[in-house]
Amino acid sequence: MSDGAKLTRGDIRGHLVTQTTPMIIGVAAMMSVGLIDAYFIGQLGSAELAAIALIFPISIALSSLGIGVMVGINSVVSRSLGAGDNENAASRGNIGIAFALMVGIVMAAILLALLDPLFTLMQADDKLMPIIRAYMIPFAMGFPLIMVMMGINGVMRGQGEARKTSYVSICYAVANWILDPILITGALGFEGFGIAGAAYATNIGWAIALVLALFLLKGTALPFNPSAIKRDQIAPAIKALSSVAGPAGFSNAINPIGLSVLTALVATQGQDAVAGFGAAGRIQSFAIVPLLALSGAIGSIVGQNWGANQFDRARQAMRWAAGFSVVYGLFVAVVLVAASGWFAQLFSDNPAVIDEFSRYLAIAAWGYAGFGLLIVSNGALNSVGKAGWALAQSCFRVFLVMMPVAWLLRPTWGSDAIYSAELAANVVGGAVALVLVLRILGQRHSSDKA
């Protein structure tokens, strides 16, 4: 057990609090960017708001690939530290950052090549396509920055440096808060770039945050140092990273892919339905921030303890995390349903948009507890090298529950069918995920170590 494996000692509940709290702040800051974007884009008109609703699941799906890389790095670094192998942790962390950059460049090229066919498949009409292109082209150009940032965060998370990752997220968010009103709608005599301004603000924010991240990483036990990479370790490290990052990336991307399908189905109900559904999705993303933060925190805690053969501590962390997911998920559902009309008016004064917004929350919000169980379970499974199981349960949730329910009910229920499909997927998916993760963490196989 190395000195860097600080999460293998002390109270598990204390570690959950100290690792999750900074991440809540960091994730909230990140999610606030989406809300600020939606607010200022909403000032441009309902067409722009509908366009960003179609863009949102695609951008999240792409970012999910970055999260997969981050989770892979977190997994191999935390388990190496737990096993007392600092040299291996340093090598794999640095290889992971380089790997993230390469993935970012490849994905940016693919996105630019497939931009029009992708959004045509999502039912974007001729009026929305120019608006979508104006945002997505600069977004794609800046995507490698996002991936490198995810790679650095993976190294810091694996060491239990949740506070430093939150500083990076806050830096990115503050840059966007300042730049959004200037670059989107204009200020101080500047006219703004419209929806493209949101993408410009995102790229500039990532560039600033990346500089800070490199500085903060330098102060950890595993700084960015290409000389720590040993040639004979590159292939095994990439194999270890890919075994987690690949399934984890697809697992994280499947949820937005499902959201993309739901958005396309909602689009058949009209532009107002898409606008209301998309705006409500932004509120949802912000409301579940503590669950997202917990799903990130659980990985380093379970990973370090699993690497140190402290299996009871790993299971204890998962049980506490599951309990919090249920309690918080139900609490936030009550709040959102009660205040849905007020939230809707923050984004639009169109009665049809407000109605769709409120109906979505009235149905879908009751599944947030189940969604919390799903993502926290996935975080734990990824950290112990069981990313394939996390991918399988995410596929089950989307392809065997969400899509069939939406497709079967849509002819008679309209947009309510889509919202009900999300509810069913989260409730069933969360229950299955909890049973699966507790069973897997109940096994003690030495082969699970890095």
Order of alpha helices (4+ residues) and beta strands (2+ residues): alpha-alpha-alpha-alpha-alpha-alpha-alpha-alpha-alpha-alpha-alpha-alpha-alpha-alpha-alpha-alpha-alpha
